[in-house]
C-alpha cells in the first residue's frame, strides 16, 4: 500500500498555502529583526531552555543557538543533543517531528517550538493508519522509517534512521538476512537500496524541497561555473544523485564542501544550509541548485515552507509567554513504543551494532 496520488496532490496544495503564509510573515518581520535579536538572546540566556536549531531554519536562529549554548545540527545530532543536554527545557527550531524526536527519549523534559504548525511533507505523506495497514500487509519485513515521520509512525517501526546513517543501518540489516519495509521518502529509499543491494519495499512519498531539484538547468549553471562541484541530498531525484560529486545528509554535505578541492559548489538541498556551510568554507562560492521554479511551478524553491515558519518573532513570543500551544506533547504510550526504535538508532551510532 502507498499513499494515493490524490492525497499527495492535496499535500502539495497545503505546502503552497503554508509557503505563502510563511514568506509573508517573514517579509513583515524582517525590518524589526535587528533590534529584536538582542532582546531574544537575553531572554533565552535568562531561561532554563537550550535552543536546538536545524541547518534549514533562519540563519538568525542558527546564530542564536550558537551564541547561547545550544546547537545547530542535522536531525541525528539534534536527537543526540536533546538526549544528553542537562537543561530541563529544550526549544526546537525546526519542524514538528524534530520536536517529537527531542521529547521521546526525554519525556521528563519540556520541549517547545516557536510554532507547532511547522510540519513536514514526508510526515504528512505518511499517515499512521495507512502506514500501519501497510506494515500489517508485510509482516515478514523489518520496518525502517526515516526520522521525518510522526511519533506514532516511529512507534510502529522497528528502526528509525536519519539520512546520515540510513545506508549503514540497512546494510547491517541486509547482512543479517532481513528484508526491509522502508518509509516514507522514495528517493532516499531508492538511493539506500542501490547502495546496499538490500531487498526493500518502498513507501511512495517525497520531500517537497528536494523533489524540486532537476537537471534541466544544471548544464547552463555548470557552464557559468565550470569549476563548481555538485553536492546533492539523497532525497533528491536520481538524475541529480547520479550527477553529484558528493551525496549525503546535511552534515555530510558540509564535510564534503570542506574535503573536496572544488573552489565552488552547486548545492542541491535547502538553502538554509548555506549559513553553516559558508562558515566551514569561507573562501568557496556556494550556489543554489536549479529547481523547477524556472518554469513558474516551483513548490518550495529550495527552502522548506515549514522551516520558514520559524523566526525571531515567534521565538520572542515563546520566550515571553510560554504558551501551552507551543509545547510539544507526545502520548506516553506512543512515546514508550517509539523510544525503542529511536534508541536503536542512537545506540547504533555509538557502537555500529544495536
Secondary structure, 3 states (H helix, E strand, C coil): CCCCHHHHHHHHHHHHHHHHHHHHHHHHHHCCHHHHHHHHHHHHHHCCEEEEEECCCCHHHHHHHHHCCCEEECHHHHHHHHHHCCCCEEEEECCHHHHHHHHHCCCCCEEECCCCCCCCHHHHCCCHHHHHHHHHCCCCCEEEEECCCCHHHHHHCCEEECCCCHHHHHHHHHHCCCCEEEECEHHHHHHHHHHHCCCEEECCECCCCHHHECCCCHHHHHHHCCCEEEEECCCCCHHHHHHCCEECCHHHHHHHHHHCCCCEEEEECCHHHHHHHHHHCCCCEEEECCEHHHHCCCCCCCCCCCHHHCCHHHHHHHHHHCCHHHECCCCHHHHHHHHHHHHHHHHHHHHCCC
